[in-house]
């Protein structure tokens, strides 16, 4: 067996996991977990990337000797470097308000339909393209010589080598999903210099070796290679879906829910654009055709507002609350910003003429019903738009711990749900490293290994889907 360190950074926490991989074994243990707390400063909301890097170093020290390191994180955000390679300020958080109204300015130069036909990326106000347009008149941007997406920035600090991993680059809205290369024409029309980006890397490519200073600080013995993985955490998570065939949908759950299909080619139709599906790149030439849903962020923000009550108690209260009494649109950008989430959910129910949830249990049930309904809509729409029917839904990520959400999703979709693995992004990260070093075979081999070695829970649909169709129609007519 060989050992691989997976640095897996989410929007609310980071972790360094150690995967031990053998011919028929896959074990994952947590070496170190640390908070990811954005900081609001006078100029806006920022990521504390130095604290994250310190967490990575602490995690590598706790991991002990490993054969390789891989890094994945959330998408779209980046750091700017000057000509000496020094970071020009903390990366801006995607929930910062600087991109408000920017999309309309971009569409004046490149209409939304053309933008989608060129990149296949869904509209989200925080896409890297809009961030770059918002930033290009700033003094910081004027001094920038290099742009590195968050996982590539951390890899640079570990190795001294710069690159741009492809699955994450595809979320910038500057990659052509057909050619899997930069869209130079689009960038030129928007005045974006693609020379800011380091050369593209593929998952599995070498990304340098740990610097001597890093080895000294972590106590590791070199050389320790860093391997490019699916550095967008969703790309790594989809790689760890333990599917046994091609007729599956997936939902990567956590702060966001990413619900969709794995395809061989992008879907670039106008109908797909209007439905707000994205075509992000995955392993081995695949496309992650999915819709972003607000996800457990809604519940996380409520829990924070309520002073962090016991989640198990909340879920029991939610299970006892009336089903589908009130639902909200879990894809509504109005829920993107932090703060006052319980009041905002209540107000959304009020303005749509639905009963207003009053207790914590009722609000939690509203959130979980709404997420399951959004999962249903996304999976139905994806099948129709891509002409790709499915027989099973795989839920991976943090939402697998929420049995009520998994059961509600099975009920809403009218399909069996297989939940697990929970640490899907870290497992996908580990397996791409192991594959690069010859320990596992193709994507199908990776998935067979996951299915044999990871605990999975199956949920069968109950109660029929008519009440979910009625809730969907109720929400659509408001």
Buried (B, 14 or more C-beta within 10 A) or exposed (E): EBBBBBBBBBBBBBBBBBBBBBEEEBBBEBBBBBEBEBEEEEEEBBBBBEBBBEBBBBBBBBBEEBBBBBBBBBBBBBBBBEEEEEBBEBBBBBBBEBBEEBBEEBBEEBEBEEBBBBBBBBBBBBBBBBBBBBBBEBEEBEEBBBBBBBBBBBBBBBBBBBBBBBBBBBBBBBBBBBEBEBBEEBBEBBEBEBEBBBEBBBBBBBBBBBBEEBBEBBEBEEEBBBBBBBBBBBBBBBBBBBBEEEEBBBBBBBBBBBBBBBBEEBBBBEEBBEBBBBBBBBBEEBBBBBBBBBBBBBBBBBBEBBEEEEBEEBBBBBBEBEBBBBBBBBBBEEBBBBEEBBEBBBBBBEEBEBEBBEEBBBBBBBBBBBBBBBBBBBBBBBBEBBEBEBEBBBBBBBBBBBBBBBBBBBBBBBBBBBBBBBBBBBBBBBBBBBBBBEBBEEBEEBBBBBBEBBEBEEBEBEEEBEEBBEBBEBBEEB
